[in-house]
Every structure is written in C-alpha cells, then in structure tokens.
Amino acid sequence: MAYLQRKQPRVLYVAYGDADEHAHQGQYHEYLAAARRADDFLRELWQWTQSRAGYRGNTALMVATDHGRGSGSAWRDHGRTIAGSHDAWLAIMGPDTPALGEQLTPATHYLEQIASTAMALLGFDSWRDAASWQPIDSAL
C-alpha cells in the first residue's frame, strides 16, 4: 500500500503463494487463514483505490489462481494426475468490465489470456504483436 501511495503505478501485480504452500503441507486451517488474508488485502486494495481520485473509476481488479486443486482427499494437490486441478478461476471488476456475475459457460479460456486481457483493459493494442492469445471478450 505504501508503494501505491508513493509511486501511483498504472499496473500492480501481486502473487500469493501462502495458501498453496499450506495446502501442500496439509495444513487446512492455515490454508483457510491464508485465503482470508488474501481476501482481506484485496478488499483493502479495492477500498483504497476507490477512495483516490486518480484510481476511482479508472481501476480494474483482476484476481486469478494459477491452477485448481483436487477435491476430497486430494485437496492438498494439483498436477496432471489430480482431477480438476487444471480448472482455475478468474474474477475481474472495474469500470470497463460488464457486471455479468459468475459465468458458467462452455467456453474455454486459458491463463495465457490474462495478460492480453489486462493489456486490453489498459487500452493497449500492442498485445496483438506480443501474444497470440486473444483477450477474454466477455471481460471487456
């Protein structure tokens, strides 16, 4: 938050690994606590951006996981042999993003599309030259 106040960047990337580490160790209570801390930070980040004139109405928040997890006794793991771990989720909210709620469509999207979607939300067209992945149209 201090960096945001001091530098006022156009883009901020935050990666969390705590929940994943605790899941691999089988520490379910710590896994939930890490998810809660991440959720609390996202709430604080959104409230902070919406309280600043330069960010309010100009900020999009994208939240994604880098992979899914197994279920039942396989909740600790992910990988090729773990059913469901190839499924990830993405949440996007902002002034240029339609408020569609949860989308359960048969369309397949890929994590590789996050960068091009972010670039499109920022107003850059250069993603076309740098990536072969199309932005997620429903997010724009």
C-alpha positions in Angstrom: 0.0 0.0 0.0 2.9 2.3 0.7 4.3 1.7 -2.8 0.9 2.5 -4.3 0.8 5.8 -2.4 4.3 6.7 -3.2 4.6 5.7 -6.9 1.0 5.5 -8.1 1.6 2.8 -10.7 -0.8 2.1 -13.6 -0.3 -1.7 -13.0 0.3 -3.7 -9.8 0.9 -7.4 -9.9 0.6 -9.4 -6.7 1.2 -13.1 -6.4 0.2 -15.1 -3.4 1.7 -18.5 -2.6 0.8 -19.0 1.1 -2.5 -20.9 0.5 -0.8 -23.2 -1.9 2.1 -23.9 0.4 -0.2 -24.6 3.3 -2.4 -26.9 1.2 0.7 -29.0 0.1 1.6 -29.4 3.8 -1.9 -30.5 4.6 -2.5 -27.5 7.0 -6.1 -26.9 6.2 -6.6 -24.3 9.0 -3.6 -22.3 7.7 -4.8 -22.7 4.1 -8.1 -21.1 5.1 -6.3 -18.4 7.1 -4.0 -17.6 4.1 -7.1 -17.3 1.8 -8.7 -15.0 4.4 -5.5 -12.8 4.4 -5.5 -12.6 0.7 -9.2 -11.7 0.6 -8.7 -9.0 3.3 -5.8 -7.5 1.3 -8.0 -7.4 -1.9 -10.7 -5.7 0.0 -8.3 -3.1 1.4 -6.7 -2.6 -2.1 -10.1 -2.1 -3.7 -11.3 0.3 -1.0 -8.0 2.3 -1.2 -8.2 2.6 -5.0 -11.8 3.7 -4.8 -11.0 6.3 -2.3 -8.4 8.0 -4.5 -9.5 10.4 -7.3 -6.8 9.1 -9.7 -7.8 5.5 -9.3 -11.6 5.7 -8.6 -13.5 4.9 -11.8 -10.2 4.1 -13.6 -9.2 0.9 -11.9 -9.8 -2.7 -12.8 -9.0 -5.5 -10.4 -8.2 -8.9 -11.8 -7.8 -11.9 -9.5 -6.8 -15.4 -10.7 -5.5 -18.6 -9.5 -2.5 -20.3 -11.3 -4.2 -23.7 -11.0 -7.0 -25.5 -9.5 -6.9 -28.2 -6.7 -8.1 -31.7 -6.3 -11.2 -32.4 -4.2 -11.9 -34.8 -1.3 -8.7 -36.5 -0.1 -6.8 -34.9 -3.0 -7.4 -31.3 -1.8 -3.7 -30.8 -1.0 -2.5 -31.4 -4.5 -2.6 -30.4 -8.2 -1.0 -31.7 -11.3 -1.7 -33.9 -14.3 -2.9 -36.8 -12.3 -5.2 -34.8 -10.0 -8.7 -34.5 -11.4 -10.0 -30.9 -11.6 -6.6 -29.2 -10.9 -6.5 -27.9 -14.4 -9.5 -25.7 -13.6 -8.7 -22.2 -12.4 -10.9 -19.2 -11.9 -10.7 -15.5 -12.8 -12.5 -12.6 -11.4 -12.4 -9.1 -13.0 -14.2 -6.0 -11.9 -13.8 -2.4 -13.0 -15.4 0.5 -14.8 -14.9 -1.1 -18.3 -15.9 -4.6 -17.3 -19.5 -5.7 -17.6 -21.1 -6.8 -14.3 -22.1 -10.3 -15.5 -21.7 -12.2 -12.2 -20.5 -15.7 -12.2 -20.1 -17.1 -15.7 -20.6 -20.8 -16.2 -20.3 -21.1 -19.9 -19.0 -23.9 -22.0 -16.4 -21.6 -23.5 -12.8 -22.5 -22.6 -10.4 -19.7 -21.5 -6.7 -20.1 -20.7 -4.5 -18.5 -18.1 -2.4 -17.2 -21.0 -5.3 -14.9 -21.9 -4.9 -12.9 -18.6 -2.0 -10.8 -19.9 -3.7 -9.8 -23.1 -7.0 -9.1 -21.3 -5.1 -6.8 -18.8 -3.4 -5.0 -21.7 -6.7 -4.5 -23.5 -8.2 -3.1 -20.3 -5.3 -0.7 -20.1 -6.0 0.5 -23.6 -3.0 -1.1 -25.2 -3.3 -2.7 -28.6 0.3 -3.9 -28.5 -0.8 -7.2 -27.0 -1.6 -8.2 -30.6 2.1 -8.1 -31.5 3.4 -9.6 -28.3 1.0 -12.5 -27.8 -1.0 -15.0 -29.8 -3.7 -15.2 -27.1 -6.8 -13.2 -27.6 -8.2 -11.2 -24.6 -11.3 -12.7 -22.9 -14.0 -10.8 -24.8 -16.7 -11.1 -22.1 -14.4 -9.2 -19.7 -14.1 -6.2 -22.0 
